[in-house]
Amino acid sequence: MIIPTEPIGSIPRPPELIEAVAALGDSEEPALDPMYRDAIRDTIERFEATGSPVITDGEQRKYHNFWTYSVHGLPNTSPDGFKIPFAAGHTRRMHRLAAGPFRYKRYADQYLDVAMGYAHVPVKQAVISPSALSLMYPDKELPGYSRDEFIDDLL
């Protein structure tokens, strides 16, 4: 019997990549690009070796986390948004919008383009939903930037 499966989620990063990010102190450092590409290539090769008809890049480049990749580094955000606890014991924290306007810093298609350059089967790319990102807007309205304006910009 064949059980249909589809990979989701993050794949552990190579220790060398983790060490390099720690040493450089910035996961966006351009010098890390070759290491990210190697991690993506390796993840894809390993997934393809399983015979999976659909693969993922393991979110290797979304270093901070899947939830904030599209907004990480925006100058009008603060890292003190709310936390989401995971059953495994770790947490992820959403950025809080500190001022308007909201703009995406990056889009998931850039990750897809890289993955498709290595893949020989269809690639699944995890994309954060606007509904999840809507949680960035604080409880108290931002001066000069309403929640409605934020939602329009988000969508």
LOTIDREN-298914 format. One record per residue (C-alpha): x, y, z. Coordinates in Angstrom, 2 decimals, decimal comma. Example, Ala and Ser with C-alpha at 12.3 -4.5 7.8 and 13.67 -1.06 7.14 Angstrom:
<pts>
<pt <12,30; -4,50; 7,80>> <pt <13,67; -1,06; 7,14>> 
</pts>
This chain:
<pts>
<pt <0,00; 0,00; 0,00>> <pt <1,23; 3,53; -0,83>> <pt <0,58; 6,25; 1,71>> <pt <0,57; 9,70; 0,06>> <pt <2,80; 12,13; 1,90>> <pt <3,91; 15,68; 1,49>> <pt <6,81; 17,34; 3,32>> <pt <6,14; 20,42; 5,40>> <pt <8,08; 22,57; 7,82>> <pt <11,66; 23,30; 8,56>> <pt <14,55; 20,90; 8,16>> <pt <17,46; 21,27; 10,61>> <pt <20,22; 23,43; 9,22>> <pt <23,78; 22,18; 8,81>> <pt <25,93; 22,88; 11,88>> <pt <28,40; 24,81; 9,71>> <pt <25,65; 27,24; 8,67>> <pt <24,46; 27,70; 12,25>> <pt <28,03; 28,35; 13,40>> <pt <28,66; 30,83; 10,57>> <pt <25,50; 32,80; 11,35>> <pt <26,48; 32,90; 15,02>> <pt <30,00; 34,06; 14,16>> <pt <28,80; 36,79; 11,80>> <pt <25,93; 37,82; 14,04>> <pt <23,58; 38,49; 11,13>> <pt <21,67; 35,87; 9,18>> <pt <21,26; 38,35; 6,31>> <pt <25,02; 38,69; 5,78>> <pt <25,70; 38,23; 2,02>> <pt <28,78; 36,13; 2,78>> <pt <26,37; 33,41; 3,97>> <pt <24,62; 33,11; 0,61>> <pt <26,79; 30,22; -0,65>> <pt <26,17; 28,32; 2,59>> <pt <22,42; 28,86; 2,31>> <pt <22,48; 27,66; -1,29>> <pt <24,47; 24,56; -0,28>> <pt <21,95; 23,82; 2,49>> <pt <19,04; 24,25; 0,07>> <pt <20,69; 22,06; -2,58>> <pt <21,50; 19,36; -0,01>> <pt <17,95; 19,41; 1,42>> <pt <16,43; 19,12; -2,04>> <pt <18,77; 16,31; -3,09>> <pt <17,92; 14,37; 0,06>> <pt <14,18; 14,89; -0,40>> <pt <14,39; 13,81; -4,03>> <pt <16,32; 10,70; -2,99>> <pt <13,31; 9,61; -0,92>> <pt <11,21; 9,45; -4,08>> <pt <8,83; 12,11; -2,82>> <pt <6,81; 13,51; -5,74>> <pt <6,77; 16,96; -4,06>> <pt <9,65; 18,43; -2,08>> <pt <10,53; 21,51; -0,06>> <pt <13,66; 23,54; 0,52>> <pt <13,27; 22,92; 4,26>> <pt <12,99; 26,66; 4,88>> <pt <16,78; 26,78; 5,03>> <pt <16,95; 30,48; 4,07>> <pt <14,11; 31,60; 6,36>> <pt <16,63; 31,72; 9,15>> <pt <14,75; 33,62; 11,82>> <pt <11,55; 31,72; 11,36>> <pt <8,78; 30,96; 8,94>> <pt <6,47; 33,44; 10,59>> <pt <8,62; 36,56; 10,21>> <pt <10,71; 35,97; 7,07>> <pt <8,67; 38,51; 5,07>> <pt <9,07; 41,31; 7,62>> <pt <12,38; 40,60; 9,37>> <pt <14,52; 43,72; 9,39>> <pt <11,80; 46,28; 8,71>> <pt <12,79; 49,53; 10,42>> <pt <9,24; 50,24; 11,64>> <pt <8,84; 47,03; 13,63>> <pt <9,73; 46,03; 17,14>> <pt <10,72; 42,52; 18,26>> <pt <8,39; 42,58; 21,27>> <pt <5,25; 41,19; 19,64>> <pt <3,40; 38,30; 21,17>> <pt <4,77; 34,77; 21,50>> <pt <3,44; 31,54; 20,16>> <pt <4,50; 28,54; 22,27>> <pt <5,15; 25,22; 20,54>> <pt <4,63; 21,79; 22,08>> <pt <8,34; 21,02; 21,65>> <pt <9,10; 23,73; 24,21>> <pt <10,31; 26,56; 21,99>> <pt <8,53; 29,78; 21,12>> <pt <8,38; 32,14; 18,18>> <pt <7,73; 35,83; 18,56>> <pt <5,94; 37,93; 15,95>> <pt <7,26; 41,40; 15,25>> <pt <5,04; 44,26; 16,36>> <pt <4,34; 47,08; 13,95>> <pt <5,60; 50,27; 15,63>> <pt <4,64; 52,76; 12,91>> <pt <3,06; 52,79; 9,48>> <pt <3,06; 52,12; 6,69>> <pt <3,34; 48,36; 6,45>> <pt <5,40; 47,03; 3,54>> <pt <6,73; 43,55; 2,92>> <pt <10,51; 43,30; 3,02>> <pt <10,68; 40,06; 1,03>> <pt <8,37; 37,63; -0,74>> <pt <8,34; 33,83; -0,71>> <pt <8,79; 33,58; -4,47>> <pt <12,48; 34,48; -4,12>> <pt <12,95; 31,30; -2,07>> <pt <10,93; 29,29; -4,57>> <pt <13,07; 30,51; -7,47>> <pt <16,24; 29,28; -5,76>> <pt <14,72; 25,91; -4,84>> <pt <13,38; 25,33; -8,34>> <pt <16,90; 25,83; -9,67>> <pt <17,94; 22,63; -7,88>> <pt <14,75; 20,57; -7,98>> <pt <13,67; 17,99; -10,53>> <pt <10,16; 17,54; -9,09>> <pt <7,52; 20,07; -7,98>> <pt <8,52; 22,25; -5,04>> <pt <6,23; 23,25; -2,21>> <pt <7,01; 26,65; -0,70>> <pt <5,61; 27,61; 2,67>> <pt <4,08; 31,09; 2,62>> <pt <3,01; 33,09; 5,66>> <pt <-0,62; 34,14; 5,49>> <pt <-1,80; 37,75; 5,69>> <pt <-4,11; 36,67; 8,52>> <pt <-1,06; 35,64; 10,59>> <pt <0,76; 38,86; 9,73>> <pt <-2,31; 40,86; 10,74>> <pt <-1,32; 40,02; 14,31>> <pt <1,56; 42,49; 13,96>> <pt <-0,76; 45,45; 14,45>> <pt <-0,80; 46,40; 18,14>> <pt <-3,90; 46,47; 20,33>> <pt <-3,66; 50,24; 20,61>> <pt <-4,11; 52,13; 17,32>> <pt <-0,93; 53,58; 15,85>> <pt <-0,96; 57,38; 15,50>> <pt <-1,62; 58,35; 11,90>> <pt <-1,98; 54,76; 10,71>> <pt <-5,25; 52,97; 11,34>> <pt <-5,76; 49,24; 11,47>> <pt <-7,89; 49,54; 8,31>> <pt <-4,96; 51,20; 6,48>> <pt <-2,69; 48,45; 7,74>> <pt <-5,04; 45,73; 6,47>> <pt <-5,24; 47,43; 3,06>> <pt <-1,43; 47,57; 2,88>> <pt <-1,12; 44,00; 4,12>> <pt <-3,46; 42,68; 1,46>> 
</pts>
